[in-house]
Amino acid sequence: MEDIVGALAAIISTICWLPQTIKTWRTRETKDLSLPANLLILASVALWLIYGILLGAWPMIVANIVAVTLVGAIVTAKLKFG
Amino acid sequence: MEDIVGALAAIISTICWLPQTIKTWRTRETKDLSLPANLLILASVALWLIYGILLGAWPMIVANIVAVTLVGAIVTAKLKFG
């Protein structure tokens, strides 16, 4: 039971940024996005990635490489388009 | 070493939503926020909360109660202010 819940949580955590990344790069509108929030989110997924590497936990590594990429793209858009 | 990285990741993951929640409720501007993304984020932190409860892991429980509250407030604002 907890394995199913954990796996589902991990999958959704990995893909949840995708609609925001697509929307932000399609519209180039970032006014309502908080830069501090997105920088903190980027820091947190980067730290989870490092943590996964330290533990050798490949599902964490894969999930957080995807998350760093997607959140990094949102932060880049915010810095680029204001 | 991995304990420090993990603890730091957990702390930042817990508070990272706060600037977005404050910004969104202060400005009431949600146009640039993706509703599907925020619903998926809410689903993911809710599932991590359930996972924490199933494992009896109190740091996960506390962190994800905070996250559900903050992300829930962002989703509420998006639904309310469009």
Backbone of each chain as nested JSON, in Angstrom:
{
  "chains": [
    {"id": "A", "residues": [
      {"number": 1, "name": "MET", "atoms": {"N": [0.823, -1.225, 0.0], "CA": [0.0, 0.0, 0.0], "C": [0.856, 1.275, 0.0]}},
      {"number": 2, "name": "GLU", "atoms": {"N": [1.819, 1.337, 0.954], "CA": [2.655, 2.55, 0.98], "C": [3.563, 2.644, -0.25]}},
      {"number": 3, "name": "ASP", "atoms": {"N": [3.909, 1.478, -0.815], "CA": [4.717, 1.508, -2.043], "C": [3.948, 2.138, -3.205]}},
      {"number": 4, "name": "ILE", "atoms": {"N": [2.658, 1.798, -3.291], "CA": [1.83, 2.368, -4.368], "C": [1.684, 3.876, -4.187]}},
      {"number": 5, "name": "VAL", "atoms": {"N": [1.377, 4.287, -2.954], "CA": [1.212, 5.719, -2.672], "C": [2.526, 6.462, -2.937]}},
      {"number": 6, "name": "GLY", "atoms": {"N": [3.636, 5.889, -2.485], "CA": [4.943, 6.524, -2.678], "C": [5.319, 6.627, -4.151]}},
      {"number": 7, "name": "ALA", "atoms": {"N": [5.046, 5.561, -4.91], "CA": [5.372, 5.57, -6.341], "C": [4.531, 6.604, -7.082]}},
      {"number": 8, "name": "LEU", "atoms": {"N": [3.232, 6.66, -6.726], "CA": [2.326, 7.639, -7.343], "C": [2.778, 9.056, -6.998]}},
      {"number": 9, "name": "ALA", "atoms": {"N": [3.139, 9.278, -5.726], "CA": [3.628, 10.595, -5.294], "C": [4.887, 10.973, -6.071]}},
      {"number": 10, "name": "ALA", "atoms": {"N": [5.786, 10.011, -6.251], "CA": [7.039, 10.282, -6.959], "C": [6.788, 10.631, -8.419]}},
      {"number": 11, "name": "ILE", "atoms": {"N": [5.858, 9.89, -9.066], "CA": [5.559, 10.151, -10.48], "C": [4.939, 11.54, -10.646]}},
      {"number": 12, "name": "ILE", "atoms": {"N": [3.958, 11.858, -9.804], "CA": [3.293, 13.168, -9.924], "C": [4.273, 14.293, -9.58]}},
      {"number": 13, "name": "SER", "atoms": {"N": [5.135, 14.079, -8.576], "CA": [6.139, 15.097, -8.226], "C": [7.071, 15.384, -9.389]}},
      {"number": 14, "name": "THR", "atoms": {"N": [7.322, 14.355, -10.199], "CA": [8.25, 14.518, -11.315], "C": [7.644, 15.335, -12.438]}},
      {"number": 15, "name": "ILE", "atoms": {"N": [6.348, 15.071, -12.746], "CA": [5.744, 15.704, -13.929], "C": [4.952, 16.976, -13.602]}},
      {"number": 16, "name": "CYS", "atoms": {"N": [4.775, 17.284, -12.307], "CA": [3.852, 18.362, -11.936], "C": [4.268, 19.724, -12.473]}},
      {"number": 17, "name": "TRP", "atoms": {"N": [5.58, 19.921, -12.721], "CA": [6.053, 21.241, -13.184], "C": [5.77, 21.45, -14.66]}},
      {"number": 18, "name": "LEU", "atoms": {"N": [5.561, 20.36, -15.401], "CA": [5.488, 20.444, -16.858], "C": [4.453, 21.457, -17.372]}},
      {"number": 19, "name": "PRO", "atoms": {"N": [3.207, 21.456, -16.853], "CA": [2.24, 22.422, -17.392], "C": [2.67, 23.879, -17.166]}},
      {"number": 20, "name": "GLN", "atoms": {"N": [3.34, 24.151, -16.023], "CA": [3.801, 25.525, -15.768], "C": [4.939, 25.904, -16.717]}},
      {"number": 21, "name": "THR", "atoms": {"N": [5.846, 24.958, -16.944], "CA": [6.964, 25.234, -17.855], "C": [6.444, 25.518, -19.265]}},
      {"number": 22, "name": "ILE", "atoms": {"N": [5.499, 24.682, -19.727], "CA": [4.929, 24.871, -21.071], "C": [4.193, 26.2, -21.159]}},
      {"number": 23, "name": "LYS", "atoms": {"N": [3.334, 26.487, -20.171], "CA": [2.556, 27.729, -20.175], "C": [3.479, 28.948, -20.196]}},
      {"number": 24, "name": "THR", "atoms": {"N": [4.513, 28.908, -19.335], "CA": [5.399, 30.066, -19.179], "C": [6.176, 30.339, -20.461]}},
      {"number": 25, "name": "TRP", "atoms": {"N": [6.672, 29.262, -21.094], "CA": [7.454, 29.471, -22.32], "C": [6.562, 29.771, -23.519]}},
      {"number": 26, "name": "ARG", "atoms": {"N": [5.297, 29.311, -23.486], "CA": [4.392, 29.607, -24.589], "C": [3.949, 31.067, -24.53]}},
      {"number": 27, "name": "THR", "atoms": {"N": [3.564, 31.527, -23.316], "CA": [3.017, 32.895, -23.191], "C": [4.109, 33.937, -22.966]}},
      {"number": 28, "name": "ARG", "atoms": {"N": [5.249, 33.522, -22.454], "CA": [6.324, 34.436, -22.043], "C": [5.85, 35.464, -21.031]}},
      {"number": 29, "name": "GLU", "atoms": {"N": [4.802, 35.102, -20.289], "CA": [4.261, 35.98, -19.251], "C": [4.636, 35.392, -17.897]}},
      {"number": 30, "name": "THR", "atoms": {"N": [5.413, 36.151, -17.105], "CA": [5.878, 35.599, -15.827], "C": [5.594, 36.531, -14.649]}},
      {"number": 31, "name": "LYS", "atoms": {"N": [4.811, 37.584, -14.905], "CA": [4.572, 38.609, -13.885], "C": [4.053, 38.028, -12.555]}},
      {"number": 32, "name": "ASP", "atoms": {"N": [3.144, 37.044, -12.657], "CA": [2.496, 36.528, -11.448], "C": [3.298, 35.433, -10.757]}},
      {"number": 33, "name": "LEU", "atoms": {"N": [4.437, 35.059, -11.351], "CA": [5.275, 34.028, -10.724], "C": [6.23, 34.689, -9.736]}},
      {"number": 34, "name": "SER", "atoms": {"N": [6.386, 34.077, -8.567], "CA": [7.309, 34.581, -7.55], "C": [8.716, 34.061, -7.842]}},
      {"number": 35, "name": "LEU", "atoms": {"N": [9.666, 34.982, -8.069], "CA": [11.052, 34.551, -8.294], "C": [11.641, 33.872, -7.054]}},
      {"number": 36, "name": "PRO", "atoms": {"N": [11.479, 34.473, -5.841], "CA": [12.028, 33.771, -4.662], "C": [11.468, 32.355, -4.505]}},
      {"number": 37, "name": "ALA", "atoms": {"N": [10.151, 32.171, -4.737], "CA": [9.556, 30.83, -4.615], "C": [10.197, 29.87, -5.611]}},
      {"number": 38, "name": "ASN", "atoms": {"N": [10.346, 30.303, -6.865], "CA": [10.884, 29.404, -7.88], "C": [12.364, 29.118, -7.667]}},
      {"number": 39, "name": "LEU", "atoms": {"N": [13.105, 30.092, -7.115], "CA": [14.513, 29.829, -6.774], "C": [14.605, 28.829, -5.623]}},
      {"number": 40, "name": "LEU", "atoms": {"N": [13.716, 28.953, -4.634], "CA": [13.707, 28.003, -3.513], "C": [13.32, 26.603, -3.994]}},
      {"number": 41, "name": "ILE", "atoms": {"N": [12.34, 26.538, -4.909], "CA": [11.93, 25.234, -5.45], "C": [13.095, 24.606, -6.219]}},
      {"number": 42, "name": "LEU", "atoms": {"N": [13.801, 25.44, -7.0], "CA": [14.965, 24.941, -7.74], "C": [16.043, 24.435, -6.773]}},
      {"number": 43, "name": "ALA", "atoms": {"N": [16.281, 25.206, -5.695], "CA": [17.266, 24.774, -4.684], "C": [16.836, 23.457, -4.057]}},
      {"number": 44, "name": "SER", "atoms": {"N": [15.533, 23.318, -3.774], "CA": [15.083, 22.094, -3.101], "C": [15.214, 20.873, -4.008]}},
      {"number": 45, "name": "VAL", "atoms": {"N": [14.82, 20.977, -5.278], "CA": [14.951, 19.802, -6.155], "C": [16.419, 19.487, -6.441]}},
      {"number": 46, "name": "ALA", "atoms": {"N": [17.278, 20.546, -6.487], "CA": [18.716, 20.309, -6.674], "C": [19.293, 19.565, -5.46]}},
      {"number": 47, "name": "LEU", "atoms": {"N": [18.851, 19.957, -4.256], "CA": [19.323, 19.267, -3.041], "C": [18.812, 17.829, -2.977]}},
      {"number": 48, "name": "TRP", "atoms": {"N": [17.543, 17.613, -3.392], "CA": [17.022, 16.231, -3.437], "C": [17.798, 15.392, -4.439]}},
      {"number": 49, "name": "LEU", "atoms": {"N": [18.224, 16.025, -5.544], "CA": [19.047, 15.323, -6.529], "C": [20.389, 14.909, -5.911]}},
      {"number": 50, "name": "ILE", "atoms": {"N": [21.037, 15.852, -5.21], "CA": [22.324, 15.541, -4.553], "C": [22.127, 14.434, -3.508]}},
      {"number": 51, "name": "TYR", "atoms": {"N": [21.031, 14.557, -2.748], "CA": [20.701, 13.547, -1.736], "C": [20.526, 12.168, -2.381]}},
      {"number": 52, "name": "GLY", "atoms": {"N": [19.817, 12.127, -3.507], "CA": [19.63, 10.874, -4.241], "C": [20.954, 10.286, -4.712]}},
      {"number": 53, "name": "ILE", "atoms": {"N": [21.844, 11.17, -5.192], "CA": [23.171, 10.713, -5.649], "C": [23.962, 10.146, -4.474]}},
      {"number": 54, "name": "LEU", "atoms": {"N": [23.922, 10.854, -3.318], "CA": [24.649, 10.392, -2.12], "C": [24.136, 9.029, -1.653]}},
      {"number": 55, "name": "LEU", "atoms": {"N": [22.808, 8.821, -1.784], "CA": [22.208, 7.551, -1.355], "C": [22.28, 6.489, -2.443]}},
      {"number": 56, "name": "GLY", "atoms": {"N": [22.604, 6.901, -3.673], "CA": [22.568, 5.975, -4.803], "C": [21.16, 5.504, -5.12]}},
      {"number": 57, "name": "ALA", "atoms": {"N": [20.178, 6.393, -4.884], "CA": [18.767, 6.033, -5.082], "C": [18.317, 6.518, -6.458]}},
      {"number": 58, "name": "TRP", "atoms": {"N": [18.35, 5.608, -7.456], "CA": [18.146, 6.068, -8.829], "C": [16.756, 6.63, -9.115]}},
      {"number": 59, "name": "PRO", "atoms": {"N": [15.677, 6.163, -8.468], "CA": [14.39, 6.831, -8.779], "C": [14.408, 8.313, -8.367]}},
      {"number": 60, "name": "MET", "atoms": {"N": [15.075, 8.617, -7.23], "CA": [15.211, 10.022, -6.791], "C": [16.073, 10.805, -7.77]}},
      {"number": 61, "name": "ILE", "atoms": {"N": [17.125, 10.147, -8.267], "CA": [18.034, 10.829, -9.192], "C": [17.3, 11.189, -10.479]}},
      {"number": 62, "name": "VAL", "atoms": {"N": [16.603, 10.197, -11.071], "CA": [15.88, 10.424, -12.327], "C": [14.806, 11.497, -12.146]}},
      {"number": 63, "name": "ALA", "atoms": {"N": [13.993, 11.342, -11.083], "CA": [12.881, 12.275, -10.848], "C": [13.406, 13.699, -10.675]}},
      {"number": 64, "name": "ASN", "atoms": {"N": [14.526, 13.837, -9.954], "CA": [14.997, 15.191, -9.66], "C": [15.81, 15.803, -10.792]}},
      {"number": 65, "name": "ILE", "atoms": {"N": [16.363, 14.973, -11.676], "CA": [16.965, 15.54, -12.899], "C": [15.855, 16.166, -13.751]}},
      {"number": 66, "name": "VAL", "atoms": {"N": [14.72, 15.463, -13.872], "CA": [13.579, 16.017, -14.615], "C": [13.095, 17.306, -13.947]}},
      {"number": 67, "name": "ALA", "atoms": {"N": [12.937, 17.269, -12.615], "CA": [12.426, 18.44, -11.889], "C": [13.368, 19.638, -12.008]}},
      {"number": 68, "name": "VAL", "atoms": {"N": [14.68, 19.406, -11.869], "CA": [15.656, 20.501, -11.995], "C": [15.555, 21.122, -13.392]}},
      {"number": 69, "name": "THR", "atoms": {"N": [15.384, 20.279, -14.414], "CA": [15.272, 20.783, -15.786], "C": [14.035, 21.657, -15.96]}},
      {"number": 70, "name": "LEU", "atoms": {"N": [12.873, 21.144, -15.485], "CA": [11.614, 21.873, -15.674], "C": [11.578, 23.156, -14.851]}},
      {"number": 71, "name": "VAL", "atoms": {"N": [11.983, 23.076, -13.577], "CA": [11.96, 24.272, -12.719], "C": [13.038, 25.256, -13.177]}},
      {"number": 72, "name": "GLY", "atoms": {"N": [14.186, 24.732, -13.612], "CA": [15.231, 25.593, -14.163], "C": [14.727, 26.393, -15.361]}},
      {"number": 73, "name": "ALA", "atoms": {"N": [13.892, 25.754, -16.193], "CA": [13.326, 26.448, -17.36], "C": [12.354, 27.546, -16.933]}},
      {"number": 74, "name": "ILE", "atoms": {"N": [11.618, 27.324, -15.833], "CA": [10.697, 28.356, -15.326], "C": [11.498, 29.546, -14.783]}},
      {"number": 75, "name": "VAL", "atoms": {"N": [12.554, 29.252, -14.004], "CA": [13.398, 30.32, -13.444], "C": [14.065, 31.109, -14.577]}},
      {"number": 76, "name": "THR", "atoms": {"N": [14.538, 30.392, -15.595], "CA": [15.166, 31.058, -16.741], "C": [14.18, 32.009, -17.423]}},
      {"number": 77, "name": "ALA", "atoms": {"N": [12.945, 31.535, -17.611], "CA": [11.909, 32.372, -18.237], "C": [11.621, 33.6, -17.377]}},
      {"number": 78, "name": "LYS", "atoms": {"N": [11.537, 33.406, -16.065], "CA": [11.257, 34.529, -15.158], "C": [12.371, 35.575, -15.25]}},
      {"number": 79, "name": "LEU", "atoms": {"N": [13.619, 35.123, -15.281], "CA": [14.75, 36.06, -15.351], "C": [14.803, 36.755, -16.719]}},
      {"number": 80, "name": "LYS", "atoms": {"N": [14.382, 36.033, -17.761], "CA": [14.474, 36.543, -19.131], "C": [13.32, 37.497, -19.471]}},
      {"number": 81, "name": "PHE", "atoms": {"N": [12.096, 37.104, -19.074], "CA": [10.91, 37.87, -19.473], "C": [10.389, 38.773, -18.353]}},
      {"number": 82, "name": "GLY", "atoms": {"N": [11.028, 38.73, -17.178], "CA": [10.6, 39.582, -16.056], "C": [9.343, 39.082, -15.417]}}
    ]},
    {"id": "B", "residues": [
      {"number": 1, "name": "MET", "atoms": {"N": [26.856, 13.434, 6.184], "CA": [26.786, 14.311, 5.009], "C": [25.418, 14.237, 4.333]}},
      {"number": 2, "name": "GLU", "atoms": {"N": [24.961, 12.984, 4.031], "CA": [23.649, 12.893, 3.374], "C": [22.51, 13.346, 4.301]}},
      {"number": 3, "name": "ASP", "atoms": {"N": [22.724, 13.201, 5.621], "CA": [21.704, 13.685, 6.563], "C": [21.56, 15.199, 6.499]}},
      {"number": 4, "name": "ILE", "atoms": {"N": [22.688, 15.89, 6.386], "CA": [22.649, 17.362, 6.309], "C": [21.961, 17.8, 5.023]}},
      {"number": 5, "name": "VAL", "atoms": {"N": [22.349, 17.171, 3.901], "CA": [21.75, 17.522, 2.602], "C": [20.248, 17.213, 2.625]}},
      {"number": 6, "name": "GLY", "atoms": {"N": [19.885, 16.058, 3.167], "CA": [18.476, 15.665, 3.227], "C": [17.656, 16.597, 4.102]}},
      {"number": 7, "name": "ALA", "atoms": {"N": [18.218, 16.983, 5.251], "CA": [17.507, 17.884, 6.166], "C": [17.317, 19.256, 5.527]}},
      {"number": 8, "name": "LEU", "atoms": {"N": [18.377, 19.735, 4.858], "CA": [18.303, 21.034, 4.184], "C": [17.265, 20.989, 3.059]}},
      {"number": 9, "name": "ALA", "atoms": {"N": [17.281, 19.9, 2.289], "CA": [16.307, 19.721, 1.211], "C": [14.888, 19.72, 1.771]}},
      {"number": 10, "name": "ALA", "atoms": {"N": [14.69, 19.037, 2.896], "CA": [13.356, 18.945, 3.498], "C": [12.877, 20.311, 3.989]}},
      {"number": 11, "name": "ILE", "atoms": {"N": [13.792, 21.074, 4.607], "CA": [13.417, 22.4, 5.13], "C": [13.044, 23.333, 3.972]}},
      {"number": 12, "name": "ILE", "atoms": {"N": [13.885, 23.356, 2.928], "CA": [13.605, 24.257, 1.796], "C": [12.335, 23.811, 1.066]}},
      {"number": 13, "name": "SER", "atoms": {"N": [12.127, 22.485, 0.934], "CA": [10.903, 21.977, 0.297], "C": [9.651, 22.43, 1.04]}},
      {"number": 14, "name": "THR", "atoms": {"N": [9.79, 22.567, 2.359], "CA": [8.632, 22.934, 3.171], "C": [8.27, 24.394, 2.995]}},
      {"number": 15, "name": "ILE", "atoms": {"N": [9.289, 25.272, 2.949], "CA": [9.009, 26.711, 2.946], "C": [8.991, 27.329, 1.547]}},
      {"number": 16, "name": "CYS", "atoms": {"N": [9.369, 26.542, 0.514], "CA": [9.58, 27.142, -0.801], "C": [8.318, 27.761, -1.398]}},
      {"number": 17, "name": "TRP", "atoms": {"N": [7.13, 27.273, -0.982], "CA": [5.883, 27.792, -1.553], "C": [5.487, 29.136, -0.971]}},
      {"number": 18, "name": "LEU", "atoms": {"N": [6.029, 29.458, 0.197], "CA": [5.566, 30.63, 0.956], "C": [5.607, 31.931, 0.145]}},
      {"number": 19, "name": "PRO", "atoms": {"N": [6.73, 32.257, -0.541], "CA": [6.731, 33.527, -1.289], "C": [5.653, 33.586, -2.367]}},
      {"number": 20, "name": "GLN", "atoms": {"N": [5.357, 32.423, -3.019], "CA": [4.31, 32.416, -4.048], "C": [2.93, 32.606, -3.421]}},
      {"number": 21, "name": "THR", "atoms": {"N": [2.704, 31.963, -2.294], "CA": [1.415, 32.098, -1.614], "C": [1.189, 33.552, -1.198]}},
      {"number": 22, "name": "ILE", "atoms": {"N": [2.226, 34.182, -0.617], "CA": [2.117, 35.578, -0.17], "C": [1.888, 36.502, -1.372]}},
      {"number": 23, "name": "LYS", "atoms": {"N": [2.69, 36.315, -2.419], "CA": [2.566, 37.168, -3.612], "C": [1.175, 37.059, -4.22]}},
      {"number": 24, "name": "THR", "atoms": {"N": [0.705, 35.8, -4.346], "CA": [-0.573, 35.573, -5.017], "C": [-1.736, 36.178, -4.235]}},
      {"number": 25, "name": "TRP", "atoms": {"N": [-1.703, 36.044, -2.911], "CA": [-2.817, 36.587, -2.122], "C": [-2.712, 38.091, -1.958]}},
      {"number": 26, "name": "ARG", "atoms": {"N": [-1.476, 38.637, -2.029], "CA": [-1.304, 40.089, -1.919], "C": [-1.774, 40.771, -3.204]}},
      {"number": 27, "name": "THR", "atoms": {"N": [-1.366, 40.222, -4.359], "CA": [-1.677, 40.884, -5.633], "C": [-3.01, 40.432, -6.213]}},
      {"number": 28, "name": "ARG", "atoms": {"N": [-3.481, 39.276, -5.828], "CA": [-4.683, 38.649, -6.405], "C": [-4.576, 38.49, -7.918]}},
      {"number": 29, "name": "GLU", "atoms": {"N": [-3.342, 38.384, -8.411], "CA": [-3.093, 38.196, -9.838], "C": [-2.597, 36.762, -10.032]}},
      {"number": 30, "name": "THR", "atoms": {"N": [-3.345, 35.977, -10.799], "CA": [-2.988, 34.564, -10.952], "C": [-2.929, 34.144, -12.42]}},
      {"number": 31, "name": "LYS", "atoms": {"N": [-3.01, 35.139, -13.313], "CA": [-3.085, 34.842, -14.752], "C": [-1.948, 33.937, -15.232]}},
      {"number": 32, "name": "ASP", "atoms": {"N": [-0.724, 34.197, -14.739], "CA": [0.451, 33.484, -15.251], "C": [0.684, 32.141, -14.558]}},
      {"number": 33, "name": "LEU", "atoms": {"N": [-0.153, 31.827, -13.569], "CA": [0.001, 30.54, -12.875], "C": [-0.769, 29.462, -13.624]}},
      {"number": 34, "name": "SER", "atoms": {"N": [-0.165, 28.284, -13.768], "CA": [-0.822, 27.162, -14.429], "C": [-1.683, 26.404, -13.423]}},
      {"number": 35, "name": "LEU", "atoms": {"N": [-3.0, 26.357, -13.679], "CA": [-3.883, 25.601, -12.787], "C": [-3.548, 24.109, -12.784]}},
      {"number": 36, "name": "PRO", "atoms": {"N": [-3.361, 23.467, -13.976], "CA": [-2.996, 22.041, -13.944], "C": [-1.719, 21.777, -13.139]}},
      {"number": 37, "name": "ALA", "atoms": {"N": [-0.707, 22.647, -13.292], "CA": [0.541, 22.456, -12.547], "C": [0.28, 22.527, -11.041]}},
      {"number": 38, "name": "ASN", "atoms": {"N": [-0.472, 23.539, -10.622], "CA": [-0.695, 23.703, -9.182], "C": [-1.58, 22.602, -8.609]}},
      {"number": 39, "name": "LEU", "atoms": {"N": [-2.529, 22.086, -9.423], "CA": [-3.337, 20.946, -8.967], "C": [-2.463, 19.694, -8.83]}},
      {"number": 40, "name": "LEU", "atoms": {"N": [-1.545, 19.492, -9.774], "CA": [-0.632, 18.332, -9.691], "C": [0.306, 18.462, -8.488]}},
      {"number": 41, "name": "ILE", "atoms": {"N": [0.792, 19.693, -8.235], "CA": [1.663, 19.909, -7.073], "C": [0.884, 19.61, -5.784]}},
      {"number": 42, "name": "LEU", "atoms": {"N": [-0.372, 20.092, -5.741], "CA": [-1.201, 19.82, -4.564], "C": [-1.422, 18.319, -4.386]}},
      {"number": 43, "name": "ALA", "atoms": {"N": [-1.693, 17.614, -5.5], "CA": [-1.865, 16.158, -5.429], "C": [-0.592, 15.487, -4.93]}},
      {"number": 44, "name": "SER", "atoms": {"N": [0.559, 15.971, -5.406], "CA": [1.812, 15.316, -5.012], "C": [2.111, 15.528, -3.533]}},
      {"number": 45, "name": "VAL", "atoms": {"N": [1.935, 16.743, -3.014], "CA": [2.224, 16.946, -1.584], "C": [1.192, 16.23, -0.705]}},
      {"number": 46, "name": "ALA", "atoms": {"N": [-0.059, 16.13, -1.196], "CA": [-1.072, 15.368, -0.455], "C": [-0.697, 13.88, -0.401]}},
      {"number": 47, "name": "LEU", "atoms": {"N": [-0.193, 13.357, -1.527], "CA": [0.232, 11.948, -1.549], "C": [1.46, 11.726, -0.667]}},
      {"number": 48, "name": "TRP", "atoms": {"N": [2.411, 12.685, -0.66], "CA": [3.575, 12.56, 0.236], "C": [3.126, 12.6, 1.687]}},
      {"number": 49, "name": "LEU", "atoms": {"N": [2.094, 13.389, 1.967], "CA": [1.55, 13.438, 3.336], "C": [0.974, 12.079, 3.724]}},
      {"number": 50, "name": "ILE", "atoms": {"N": [0.182, 11.489, 2.819], "CA": [-0.406, 10.168, 3.092], "C": [0.703, 9.121, 3.259]}},
      {"number": 51, "name": "TYR", "atoms": {"N": [1.717, 9.227, 2.39], "CA": [2.859, 8.307, 2.467], "C": [3.557, 8.447, 3.825]}},
      {"number": 52, "name": "GLY", "atoms": {"N": [3.768, 9.672, 4.264], "CA": [4.385, 9.93, 5.569], "C": [3.567, 9.344, 6.713]}},
      {"number": 53, "name": "ILE", "atoms": {"N": [2.237, 9.483, 6.595], "CA": [1.345, 8.932, 7.628], "C": [1.448, 7.4, 7.646]}},
      {"number": 54, "name": "LEU", "atoms": {"N": [1.446, 6.79, 6.437], "CA": [1.547, 5.323, 6.34], "C": [2.858, 4.82, 6.939]}},
      {"number": 55, "name": "LEU", "atoms": {"N": [3.946, 5.598, 6.741], "CA": [5.255, 5.194, 7.269], "C": [5.463, 5.635, 8.714]}},
      {"number": 56, "name": "GLY", "atoms": {"N": [4.563, 6.515, 9.207], "CA": [4.76, 7.087, 10.529], "C": [5.997, 7.982, 10.605]}},
      {"number": 57, "name": "ALA", "atoms": {"N": [6.308, 8.637, 9.475], "CA": [7.516, 9.477, 9.401], "C": [7.135, 10.928, 9.681]}},
      {"number": 58, "name": "TRP", "atoms": {"N": [7.305, 11.365, 10.943], "CA": [6.765, 12.679, 11.327], "C": [7.398, 13.854, 10.612]}},
      {"number": 59, "name": "PRO", "atoms": {"N": [8.692, 13.833, 10.236], "CA": [9.184, 15.007, 9.485], "C": [8.457, 15.175, 8.152]}},
      {"number": 60, "name": "MET", "atoms": {"N": [8.144, 14.047, 7.475], "CA": [7.38, 14.104, 6.223], "C": [5.968, 14.61, 6.473]}},
      {"number": 61, "name": "ILE", "atoms": {"N": [5.387, 14.167, 7.593], "CA": [4.012, 14.573, 7.909], "C": [3.958, 16.085, 8.128]}},
      {"number": 62, "name": "VAL", "atoms": {"N": [4.858, 16.594, 8.984], "CA": [4.867, 18.029, 9.3], "C": [5.135, 18.85, 8.033]}},
      {"number": 63, "name": "ALA", "atoms": {"N": [6.181, 18.467, 7.287], "CA": [6.561, 19.223, 6.093], "C": [5.41, 19.258, 5.09]}},
      {"number": 64, "name": "ASN", "atoms": {"N": [4.708, 18.117, 4.938], "CA": [3.682, 18.074, 3.902], "C": [2.358, 18.665, 4.343]}},
      {"number": 65, "name": "ILE", "atoms": {"N": [2.124, 18.75, 5.658], "CA": [0.959, 19.522, 6.126], "C": [1.162, 20.998, 5.77]}},
      {"number": 66, "name": "VAL", "atoms": {"N": [2.375, 21.497, 6.004], "CA": [2.694, 22.889, 5.643], "C": [2.546, 23.086, 4.135]}},
      {"number": 67, "name": "ALA", "atoms": {"N": [3.105, 22.153, 3.347], "CA": [3.071, 22.276, 1.887], "C": [1.634, 22.222, 1.362]}},
      {"number": 68, "name": "VAL", "atoms": {"N": [0.815, 21.292, 1.881], "CA": [-0.584, 21.195, 1.439], "C": [-1.309, 22.509, 1.726]}},
      {"number": 69, "name": "THR", "atoms": {"N": [-1.041, 23.104, 2.892], "CA": [-1.691, 24.368, 3.265], "C": [-1.3, 25.487, 2.297]}},
      {"number": 70, "name": "LEU", "atoms": {"N": [0.013, 25.623, 2.035], "CA": [0.5, 26.713, 1.184], "C": [0.065, 26.533, -0.275]}},
      {"number": 71, "name": "VAL", "atoms": {"N": [0.211, 25.32, -0.802], "CA": [-0.179, 25.075, -2.194], "C": [-1.705, 25.126, -2.325]}},
      {"number": 72, "name": "GLY", "atoms": {"N": [-2.4, 24.651, -1.304], "CA": [-3.866, 24.743, -1.299], "C": [-4.328, 26.197, -1.388]}},
      {"number": 73, "name": "ALA", "atoms": {"N": [-3.591, 27.088, -0.714], "CA": [-3.934, 28.516, -0.758], "C": [-3.681, 29.102, -2.15]}},
      {"number": 74, "name": "ILE", "atoms": {"N": [-2.644, 28.613, -2.836], "CA": [-2.371, 29.084, -4.206], "C": [-3.474, 28.608, -5.154]}},
      {"number": 75, "name": "VAL", "atoms": {"N": [-3.851, 27.333, -5.035], "CA": [-4.922, 26.773, -5.888], "C": [-6.24, 27.51, -5.62]}},
      {"number": 76, "name": "THR", "atoms": {"N": [-6.54, 27.783, -4.348], "CA": [-7.756, 28.507, -4.001], "C": [-7.774, 29.891, -4.656]}},
      {"number": 77, "name": "ALA", "atoms": {"N": [-6.612, 30.58, -4.592], "CA": [-6.51, 31.909, -5.201], "C": [-6.714, 31.834, -6.712]}},
      {"number": 78, "name": "LYS", "atoms": {"N": [-6.107, 30.821, -7.343], "CA": [-6.241, 30.666, -8.796], "C": [-7.712, 30.438, -9.174]}},
      {"number": 79, "name": "LEU", "atoms": {"N": [-8.408, 29.602, -8.403], "CA": [-9.808, 29.316, -8.701], "C": [-10.683, 30.548, -8.447]}},
      {"number": 80, "name": "LYS", "atoms": {"N": [-10.318, 31.342, -7.439], "CA": [-11.104, 32.491, -7.017], "C": [-10.875, 33.715, -7.917]}},
      {"number": 81, "name": "PHE", "atoms": {"N": [-9.601, 33.979, -8.253], "CA": [-9.266, 35.205, -8.978], "C": [-9.017, 34.934, -10.472]}},
      {"number": 82, "name": "GLY", "atoms": {"N": [-9.096, 33.674, -10.887], "CA": [-8.92, 33.338, -12.312], "C": [-7.474, 33.432, -12.722]}}
    ]}
  ]
}
